Amino acid sequence: MPAEARGWSIGRWLTLLAVAETALLLAALIGGGIALNNLTDARNRLLDVIGPQRLAALQLSTALLDQETGVRGYQLGRQPEFLEPYTDGVRAEAVAVTQLRQAGAAPGTELGDDLDAVVRAVTAWQAAAAPTIAPGAPPVTPAQVERGRELFTAVRTALDTQLGHLAAVRDTGRAELDAAASLLNAMLVAIAVLLVVLFAALSFGLRRIITRPILGLADEVRQVADRDIHRPVHGSGPREIAQLGADVEAMRQRILDEVAELERAHAMLDRRTRELERSNADLEQFAYVASHDLQEPLRKVASFCQLLQRRYQGLLDERGDQYIEYAVDGAKRMQILINDLLAFSRVGRKPGEHVLIGADRLVDDALANLEVALSLSGGKVTHVDLPEVRVEPALMTAVFQNLIGNALKFKGETPPEVRVTAERDGDDWVFTVSDNGIGIDAEYAERVFALFQRLHTRSAYPGTGIGLALCRRIVEYHGGRIWLDTAAADTTFRFTLPAREDNGEV
């Protein structure tokens, strides 16, 4: 179990970076918002307050000039229509004064004081001009004209003062607007710079906190995988990467332990292989002894027992003849058993050449060897269009010979009928040998393939009990398997052989 890694997790590092970047970005956005609000206030003041004030002041100035023009014209011409500019100017004056009051020219303010000064000057001038424009008034005297000029000069002075103050207020508003715009531009530049810095900081932070430790761990793992499995792996950085490094190190240790165990197993396997080779050599020596040294005395025993049987046949009592018969039969069975054991032991020990041959030919060879048994049993064997297989012909002929021979041996009351067929199943050919014999119970489906296993007495059916075991060994040697199909109605043995492309199959 790897030790638990310490340190901050990736989530914690990312949270810290996100909080720091969010705080900085929020501060920049707040600053930008303040700058934008200042710009909006300055613009609104310039457009919605100062602008209307100057416009109303100009309208007031125009209205007063119209009044003065009307008064002069009437004083000179004494025509009533000459007073229309005056009367229109009075109405325009009232409207302009009202607009100025609404625009902020309240009493007590600088603009209000200027407006009050203008109103006082206008009132004085209008009061002086009223007697000269009244209906039926005598012609204006030079003194009245001079007095009116002086009073209207005061009106002009008050208007100039008012317009001068409004111009100063306008200039101040413009300066505030320019300052707010400059501040907003500066904040936008600061936000852009901050975004770039934050992106660079995030990239650098992720590379330092996550990417670099991962690349370092990957390099250590690559070195372990390519060159030195004994090199320790140390994960660094956030907790998850350190934990991953600890897990990889634990896996490396387990691999080393398994490799060491595998090496010990290989050493033991090599030792046992050498022991098995010595054992096989001993078995081969035993087989040589069995095939030569034991066969010769056994043949002598059988020969002399047969000589005794021929020479003293009828001279001994019935029991003596029976004893000699037992000895002869035992010697013959011992010879057959030794030959069968030798055939069983030779399978796969000295592999022969595998050739591509038709299975029909193998069955024909087996039937040729079983010609006598086939004739005595009156049986019939059918096989048609069997495929080509790559096998050792002698061994596979023995398989067909054993299976067909058993069908002829274990026949029922009717003459035996044996069918040999084959069908393709994926990468294998499945051969089937079925007959109408006495059958085999399902409980003996595996037992029949064991050495020396017999289901009947020797007196009922002759044999050594090695035939099916030999078939299994030969089929498995060729890469297949053999079994008794207990679900079939007849006695049915099936076995497989590889159907590779080099067998001519697609």
C-alpha positions as CSV (number, residue, x, y, z in Angstrom):
1,M,0.0,0.0,0.0
2,P,1.7,3.3,-1.1
3,A,2.1,6.0,1.5
4,E,-0.4,8.9,1.3
5,A,1.0,11.9,-0.5
6,R,1.2,15.2,1.3
7,G,0.9,18.8,0.0
8,W,-1.8,20.8,-1.7
9,S,-4.1,19.1,-4.1
10,I,-4.5,20.3,-7.7
11,G,-8.0,21.5,-6.8
12,R,-6.6,23.6,-4.0
13,W,-4.0,25.2,-6.2
14,L,-6.5,25.9,-9.0
15,T,-8.9,27.4,-6.4
16,L,-6.1,29.7,-5.1
17,L,-5.2,30.8,-8.6
18,A,-8.8,31.3,-9.5
19,V,-9.5,33.4,-6.4
20,A,-6.4,35.5,-6.9
21,E,-7.2,36.1,-10.6
22,T,-10.9,36.8,-9.8
23,A,-10.0,39.3,-7.1
24,L,-7.6,41.2,-9.5
25,L,-10.0,41.1,-12.4
26,L,-12.9,42.2,-10.1
27,A,-10.8,45.1,-8.9
28,A,-10.0,46.1,-12.5
29,L,-13.6,45.8,-13.4
30,I,-14.7,47.9,-10.4
31,G,-12.1,50.6,-11.4
32,G,-13.3,50.5,-15.0
33,G,-16.9,50.8,-13.8
34,I,-16.0,53.8,-11.6
35,A,-14.2,55.4,-14.6
36,L,-17.2,54.7,-16.8
37,N,-19.5,56.2,-14.2
38,N,-17.4,59.3,-13.9
39,L,-17.4,59.7,-17.7
40,T,-21.2,59.3,-17.8
41,D,-21.6,61.9,-15.0
42,A,-19.3,64.4,-16.7
43,R,-21.1,63.9,-20.0
44,N,-24.5,64.2,-18.5
45,R,-23.5,67.3,-16.6
46,L,-22.1,68.9,-19.7
47,L,-25.0,67.9,-21.9
48,D,-28.0,68.0,-19.5
49,V,-27.0,70.8,-17.2
50,I,-24.3,73.1,-18.6
51,G,-25.6,72.9,-22.2
52,P,-29.2,73.9,-21.3
53,Q,-27.9,76.6,-19.0
54,R,-25.8,78.3,-21.7
55,L,-28.6,77.8,-24.3
56,A,-31.1,79.5,-21.9
57,A,-28.6,82.3,-21.2
58,L,-28.1,82.9,-24.9
59,Q,-31.9,82.9,-25.4
60,L,-32.2,85.4,-22.6
61,S,-29.5,87.6,-24.2
62,T,-31.3,87.4,-27.5
63,A,-34.6,88.3,-25.9
64,L,-33.2,91.4,-24.2
65,L,-31.5,92.5,-27.4
66,D,-34.9,92.2,-29.1
67,Q,-36.5,94.3,-26.4
68,E,-33.8,97.0,-26.7
69,T,-34.2,97.0,-30.5
70,G,-38.0,97.3,-30.2
71,V,-37.7,100.2,-27.7
72,R,-35.3,102.1,-29.9
73,G,-37.5,101.6,-33.0
74,Y,-40.6,102.7,-31.2
75,Q,-38.9,105.7,-29.7
76,L,-37.8,106.8,-33.2
77,G,-40.8,105.9,-35.3
78,R,-43.7,105.9,-32.8
79,Q,-45.3,103.1,-34.8
80,P,-47.1,100.4,-32.6
81,E,-45.8,97.6,-34.7
82,F,-42.3,98.6,-33.8
83,L,-43.0,97.4,-30.3
84,E,-43.6,93.8,-31.4
85,P,-39.9,92.8,-30.9
86,Y,-40.1,94.3,-27.4
87,T,-43.3,92.3,-26.5
88,D,-41.9,89.1,-28.0
89,G,-38.7,89.6,-26.2
90,V,-40.5,90.1,-22.9
91,R,-42.2,86.7,-23.4
92,A,-38.9,85.0,-24.5
93,E,-37.3,86.6,-21.4
94,A,-39.8,85.0,-19.1
95,V,-39.3,81.6,-20.7
96,A,-35.5,81.9,-20.6
97,V,-35.5,83.0,-16.9
98,T,-37.8,80.0,-16.1
99,Q,-35.5,77.6,-18.0
100,L,-32.5,79.0,-16.2
101,R,-34.2,78.6,-12.8
102,Q,-35.0,75.0,-13.7
103,A,-31.5,74.3,-15.0
104,G,-29.9,75.2,-11.6
105,A,-29.9,79.0,-11.4
106,A,-31.4,78.8,-7.9
107,P,-31.0,81.7,-5.5
108,G,-27.7,81.5,-3.5
109,T,-25.7,79.9,-6.3
110,E,-23.3,81.6,-8.6
111,L,-25.6,81.1,-11.6
112,G,-28.5,82.3,-9.5
113,D,-26.7,85.4,-8.4
114,D,-25.7,86.1,-12.0
115,L,-29.4,85.7,-13.1
116,D,-30.6,87.9,-10.3
117,A,-28.1,90.6,-11.4
118,V,-29.4,90.4,-14.9
119,V,-33.0,90.5,-13.8
120,R,-32.3,93.6,-11.7
121,A,-30.5,95.3,-14.5
122,V,-33.3,94.4,-16.9
123,T,-36.0,95.5,-14.5
124,A,-34.3,98.9,-14.0
125,W,-33.9,99.3,-17.8
126,Q,-37.5,98.3,-18.4
127,A,-38.7,100.7,-15.7
128,A,-36.8,103.6,-17.3
129,A,-38.0,102.6,-20.8
130,A,-41.7,102.1,-19.9
131,P,-42.6,105.9,-19.8
132,T,-41.1,106.4,-23.3
133,I,-43.1,103.6,-24.9
134,A,-46.4,104.2,-23.2
135,P,-49.4,105.2,-25.4
136,G,-49.5,109.0,-25.8
137,A,-46.1,109.5,-24.3
138,P,-44.3,112.7,-25.4
139,P,-41.3,112.3,-27.6
140,V,-38.2,110.9,-25.9
141,T,-35.7,113.4,-24.6
142,P,-31.9,113.0,-25.1
143,A,-31.6,112.6,-21.4
144,Q,-34.0,109.6,-21.5
145,V,-32.1,108.1,-24.4
146,E,-28.8,108.5,-22.6
147,R,-30.4,107.1,-19.4
148,G,-31.7,104.1,-21.3
149,R,-28.3,103.5,-22.9
150,E,-26.6,103.5,-19.6
151,L,-29.1,101.1,-18.0
152,F,-28.9,98.7,-21.0
153,T,-25.1,98.8,-20.8
154,A,-25.5,97.5,-17.2
155,V,-27.8,94.8,-18.6
156,R,-25.1,93.9,-21.2
157,T,-22.5,93.8,-18.4
158,A,-24.6,91.5,-16.3
159,L,-25.2,89.3,-19.3
160,D,-21.5,89.2,-20.1
161,T,-20.7,88.3,-16.5
162,Q,-23.3,85.5,-16.7
163,L,-22.1,84.1,-20.0
164,G,-18.5,84.3,-18.8
165,H,-19.3,82.3,-15.7
166,L,-21.2,79.7,-17.9
167,A,-18.2,79.5,-20.2
168,A,-16.0,78.8,-17.3
169,V,-18.4,76.1,-16.0
170,R,-18.5,74.7,-19.6
171,D,-14.7,74.6,-19.7
172,T,-14.6,72.9,-16.3
173,G,-17.2,70.3,-17.5
174,R,-15.2,69.7,-20.6
175,A,-12.1,69.2,-18.6
176,E,-13.9,66.8,-16.3
177,L,-15.2,64.9,-19.3
178,D,-11.7,64.7,-20.8
179,A,-10.3,63.5,-17.5
180,A,-13.0,60.9,-17.1
181,A,-12.4,59.7,-20.7
182,S,-8.7,59.5,-20.1
183,L,-9.3,57.6,-16.8
184,L,-11.6,55.1,-18.6
185,N,-9.0,54.6,-21.4
186,A,-6.3,54.1,-18.8
187,M,-8.6,51.5,-17.0
188,L,-9.3,49.7,-20.2
189,V,-5.6,49.5,-21.0
190,A,-5.0,48.4,-17.4
191,I,-7.7,45.7,-17.7
192,A,-6.2,44.5,-21.0
193,V,-2.7,44.4,-19.5
194,L,-4.1,42.6,-16.4
195,L,-5.8,40.0,-18.6
196,V,-2.6,39.3,-20.4
197,V,-0.7,39.1,-17.1
198,L,-3.3,36.9,-15.6
199,F,-3.2,34.6,-18.6
200,A,0.6,34.5,-18.5
201,A,0.4,33.9,-14.7
202,L,-2.2,31.1,-15.2
203,S,-0.1,29.5,-17.9
204,F,3.1,29.7,-15.9
205,G,1.3,28.5,-12.7
206,L,-0.3,25.5,-14.5
207,R,3.0,24.6,-16.1
208,R,4.9,24.9,-12.8
209,I,2.2,23.2,-10.6
210,I,0.8,20.6,-13.0
211,T,2.6,20.2,-16.3
212,R,6.2,20.2,-15.0
213,P,5.6,17.5,-12.3
214,I,3.6,15.4,-14.8
215,L,6.4,15.6,-17.4
216,G,9.0,14.8,-14.7
217,L,7.0,11.8,-13.5
218,A,6.6,10.7,-17.1
219,D,10.3,11.0,-17.7
220,E,11.1,8.9,-14.6
221,V,8.6,6.3,-15.7
222,R,10.0,6.2,-19.2
223,Q,13.6,5.7,-17.8
224,V,12.3,2.9,-15.7
225,A,10.5,1.3,-18.6
226,D,13.3,1.7,-21.1
227,R,16.6,1.4,-19.2
228,D,16.6,0.8,-15.4
229,I,13.7,-0.9,-13.7
230,H,15.6,-0.6,-10.4
231,R,15.5,3.2,-10.5
232,P,13.0,4.6,-7.9
233,V,10.1,6.8,-9.0
234,H,9.5,10.0,-7.0
235,G,6.4,12.0,-7.8
236,S,6.4,15.7,-6.8
237,G,4.0,18.6,-7.1
238,P,0.3,18.5,-6.1
239,R,-1.0,15.8,-4.0
240,E,-2.6,13.9,-6.9
241,I,0.6,13.8,-8.9
242,A,2.6,12.8,-5.8
243,Q,0.1,10.1,-5.1
244,L,0.4,8.9,-8.7
245,G,4.1,8.7,-8.4
246,A,3.7,6.7,-5.2
247,D,1.4,4.3,-7.0
248,V,3.8,3.9,-9.9
249,E,6.6,3.3,-7.4
250,A,4.5,0.7,-5.6
251,M,3.7,-0.9,-9.0
252,R,7.4,-0.9,-9.8
253,Q,8.1,-2.7,-6.5
254,R,5.4,-5.3,-7.2
255,I,6.9,-5.8,-10.7
256,L,10.3,-6.3,-9.2
257,D,8.9,-8.8,-6.7
258,E,7.0,-10.6,-9.4
259,V,10.1,-10.6,-11.7
260,A,12.1,-12.0,-8.8
261,E,9.5,-14.6,-8.2
262,L,9.3,-15.4,-11.9
263,E,13.1,-15.8,-12.0
264,R,12.9,-18.2,-9.1
265,A,10.1,-20.0,-10.9
266,H,12.2,-20.1,-14.0
267,A,15.2,-21.4,-12.1
268,M,13.0,-24.1,-10.6
269,L,11.4,-24.8,-14.0
270,D,14.9,-25.2,-15.5
271,R,15.9,-27.5,-12.7
272,R,12.8,-29.6,-13.1
273,T,13.2,-29.5,-16.9
274,R,16.7,-31.0,-16.5
275,E,15.2,-33.5,-14.1
276,L,12.5,-34.3,-16.5
277,E,15.0,-34.7,-19.3
278,R,16.9,-37.1,-17.1
279,S,13.7,-38.9,-16.4
280,N,12.8,-39.0,-20.1
281,A,16.2,-40.4,-20.8
282,D,15.6,-43.0,-18.1
283,L,12.2,-43.8,-19.7
284,E,13.7,-44.1,-23.1
285,Q,16.3,-46.5,-21.6
286,F,13.4,-48.3,-20.1
287,A,11.6,-48.4,-23.4
288,Y,14.7,-49.8,-25.0
289,V,14.9,-52.4,-22.4
290,A,11.2,-53.2,-22.7
291,S,11.5,-53.4,-26.5
292,H,14.6,-55.5,-26.6
293,D,15.7,-57.0,-23.3
294,L,12.2,-57.9,-22.0
295,Q,10.8,-58.9,-25.4
296,E,13.4,-61.6,-25.9
297,P,12.9,-63.6,-22.7
298,L,9.1,-63.1,-23.1
299,R,9.3,-64.6,-26.5
300,K,11.2,-67.5,-25.1
301,V,8.7,-68.1,-22.4
302,A,5.9,-68.0,-25.0
303,S,7.8,-70.2,-27.4
304,F,8.6,-72.9,-24.8
305,C,5.1,-72.8,-23.4
306,Q,3.8,-73.4,-26.9
307,L,6.3,-76.3,-27.3
308,L,5.1,-77.7,-24.0
309,Q,1.5,-77.4,-25.2
310,R,2.2,-79.1,-28.6
311,R,4.4,-81.9,-27.1
312,Y,2.5,-82.8,-24.1
313,Q,-1.0,-82.1,-25.4
314,G,-3.1,-84.9,-24.2
315,L,-0.4,-86.4,-22.0
316,L,-1.2,-84.3,-19.0
317,D,-4.5,-84.2,-17.2
318,E,-7.0,-81.5,-18.0
319,R,-5.7,-79.2,-15.3
320,G,-2.2,-79.4,-16.7
321,D,-3.4,-78.5,-20.2
322,Q,-5.3,-75.6,-18.7
323,Y,-2.2,-74.3,-16.9
324,I,-0.1,-74.4,-20.0
325,E,-2.9,-72.6,-21.9
326,Y,-2.9,-69.9,-19.2
327,A,0.9,-69.4,-19.5
328,V,0.7,-69.1,-23.3
329,D,-2.2,-66.7,-23.2
330,G,-0.5,-64.6,-20.5
331,A,2.8,-64.4,-22.5
332,K,0.9,-63.3,-25.6
333,R,-1.1,-60.7,-23.7
334,M,2.1,-59.4,-22.1
335,Q,3.7,-59.0,-25.6
336,I,0.6,-57.1,-26.9
337,L,0.6,-54.9,-23.7
338,I,4.3,-54.1,-24.1
339,N,3.8,-53.2,-27.7
340,D,0.8,-51.0,-27.0
341,L,2.7,-49.2,-24.2
342,L,5.7,-48.6,-26.5
343,A,3.4,-47.2,-29.1
344,F,1.7,-44.9,-26.5
345,S,5.1,-43.7,-25.2
346,R,6.5,-43.0,-28.6
347,V,3.7,-40.5,-29.5
348,G,5.3,-37.0,-29.8
349,R,8.6,-38.1,-28.4
350,K,10.2,-38.3,-31.8
351,P,8.1,-36.1,-34.1
352,G,7.8,-37.2,-37.6
353,E,7.0,-35.2,-40.7
354,H,3.6,-33.6,-40.9
355,V,2.3,-33.8,-44.4
356,L,-0.9,-32.7,-46.2
357,I,-3.0,-35.7,-46.8
358,G,-6.7,-36.5,-47.4
359,A,-8.5,-38.0,-44.5
360,D,-10.2,-40.5,-46.9
361,R,-6.8,-42.0,-47.5
362,L,-6.1,-42.4,-43.8
363,V,-9.5,-44.1,-43.3
364,D,-8.7,-46.4,-46.3
365,D,-5.3,-47.3,-44.7
366,A,-7.1,-48.1,-41.4
367,L,-9.7,-50.3,-43.1
368,A,-6.9,-52.1,-44.9
369,N,-5.4,-53.0,-41.5
370,L,-8.9,-54.0,-40.2
371,E,-9.7,-56.1,-43.2
372,V,-10.0,-59.4,-41.2
373,A,-12.1,-57.9,-38.4
374,L,-14.3,-56.1,-40.9
375,S,-14.9,-59.4,-42.8
376,L,-15.6,-61.4,-39.6
377,S,-18.0,-58.9,-38.2
378,G,-19.9,-58.3,-41.5
379,G,-19.7,-54.6,-40.9
380,K,-19.9,-51.7,-43.2
381,V,-17.8,-48.5,-43.0
382,T,-18.8,-45.4,-45.0
383,H,-16.8,-42.2,-45.6
384,V,-17.2,-39.6,-48.3
385,D,-15.4,-36.4,-49.1
386,L,-13.3,-36.1,-46.0
387,P,-11.0,-33.0,-46.0
388,E,-7.3,-32.8,-46.3
389,V,-5.3,-32.3,-43.0
390,R,-1.7,-31.8,-42.1
391,V,-0.7,-34.7,-39.8
392,E,1.6,-37.6,-39.3
393,P,-0.1,-40.2,-41.4
394,A,0.9,-43.2,-39.4
395,L,-0.4,-41.7,-36.1
396,M,-3.7,-40.5,-37.5
397,T,-4.2,-43.8,-39.3
398,A,-3.9,-45.4,-35.8
399,V,-6.7,-43.1,-34.5
400,F,-9.1,-44.1,-37.2
401,Q,-8.1,-47.7,-36.8
402,N,-8.7,-47.7,-33.1
403,L,-12.1,-45.9,-33.3
404,I,-13.4,-48.1,-36.3
405,G,-11.9,-51.2,-34.7
406,N,-13.8,-50.5,-31.4
407,A,-17.0,-50.1,-33.4
408,L,-16.4,-53.5,-35.1
409,K,-15.5,-55.1,-31.8
410,F,-18.3,-53.7,-29.6
411,K,-21.1,-54.5,-32.0
412,G,-24.7,-55.4,-31.2
413,E,-26.9,-58.1,-32.6
414,T,-27.0,-56.5,-36.1
415,P,-23.9,-56.1,-38.3
416,P,-22.0,-53.0,-37.4
417,E,-22.4,-49.9,-39.5
418,V,-19.7,-47.2,-39.1
419,R,-20.0,-43.7,-40.5
420,V,-17.0,-41.3,-40.7
421,T,-17.8,-37.7,-41.5
422,A,-16.3,-34.2,-41.1
423,E,-17.6,-30.7,-40.9
424,R,-15.9,-27.3,-40.6
425,D,-16.2,-25.4,-37.2
426,G,-14.3,-22.1,-37.3
427,D,-10.6,-22.9,-37.5
428,D,-11.1,-26.7,-36.9
429,W,-12.3,-29.7,-38.7
430,V,-14.6,-31.8,-36.5
431,F,-14.4,-35.5,-37.4
432,T,-17.2,-37.9,-36.3
433,V,-17.0,-41.7,-36.0
434,S,-20.4,-43.1,-35.1
435,D,-21.7,-46.7,-35.1
436,N,-24.8,-48.7,-34.1
437,G,-23.0,-50.8,-31.5
438,I,-23.8,-51.5,-27.8
439,G,-23.0,-47.9,-26.8
440,I,-21.3,-46.4,-23.7
441,D,-23.0,-44.9,-20.7
442,A,-22.6,-41.2,-20.2
443,E,-20.9,-41.7,-16.8
444,Y,-18.0,-43.4,-18.5
445,A,-17.5,-40.6,-21.0
446,E,-14.1,-39.6,-19.5
447,R,-13.1,-42.9,-18.0
448,V,-12.8,-44.6,-21.4
449,F,-9.9,-42.4,-22.4
450,A,-7.7,-43.4,-19.3
451,L,-5.0,-46.1,-19.6
452,F,-6.0,-49.7,-18.9
453,Q,-9.6,-48.7,-18.3
454,R,-12.0,-51.4,-19.4
455,L,-15.8,-51.5,-19.2
456,H,-16.1,-55.2,-20.0
457,T,-14.3,-58.4,-19.0
458,R,-11.4,-59.6,-21.0
459,S,-13.3,-62.8,-21.8
460,A,-16.2,-60.8,-23.3
461,Y,-14.1,-58.4,-25.3
462,P,-10.3,-58.7,-25.8
463,G,-8.0,-55.8,-25.6
464,T,-5.5,-53.9,-23.3
465,G,-7.5,-50.8,-22.6
466,I,-5.0,-48.5,-24.2
467,G,-6.6,-47.8,-27.6
468,L,-8.7,-44.7,-26.7
469,A,-5.9,-43.3,-24.5
470,L,-3.6,-43.6,-27.5
471,C,-6.2,-41.8,-29.6
472,R,-6.4,-38.9,-27.2
473,R,-2.7,-38.6,-27.0
474,I,-2.3,-38.5,-30.8
475,V,-5.2,-36.0,-31.3
476,E,-3.8,-33.7,-28.7
477,Y,-0.3,-34.0,-30.2
478,H,-1.8,-32.7,-33.4
479,G,-3.5,-29.7,-31.6
480,G,-7.0,-31.1,-31.3
481,R,-9.2,-32.7,-28.8
482,I,-11.4,-35.9,-28.6
483,W,-14.5,-36.7,-26.7
484,L,-17.5,-39.0,-26.5
485,D,-20.7,-37.3,-27.6
486,T,-23.2,-38.5,-25.0
487,A,-26.1,-36.6,-26.6
488,A,-26.0,-38.5,-29.8
489,A,-28.3,-41.5,-30.4
490,D,-25.6,-43.8,-31.6
491,T,-22.1,-44.4,-30.2
492,T,-20.4,-41.3,-31.4
493,F,-16.8,-40.2,-31.0
494,R,-15.7,-36.7,-32.2
495,F,-12.3,-35.2,-32.5
496,T,-10.9,-32.0,-34.0
497,L,-7.9,-31.2,-36.1
498,P,-6.7,-27.7,-37.1
499,A,-7.9,-26.4,-40.5
500,R,-5.2,-23.8,-41.2
501,E,-4.7,-21.9,-44.4
502,D,-1.6,-24.0,-45.2
503,N,-4.0,-26.9,-45.3
504,G,-5.5,-25.4,-48.4
505,E,-8.5,-24.1,-46.6
506,V,-9.8,-20.5,-46.8
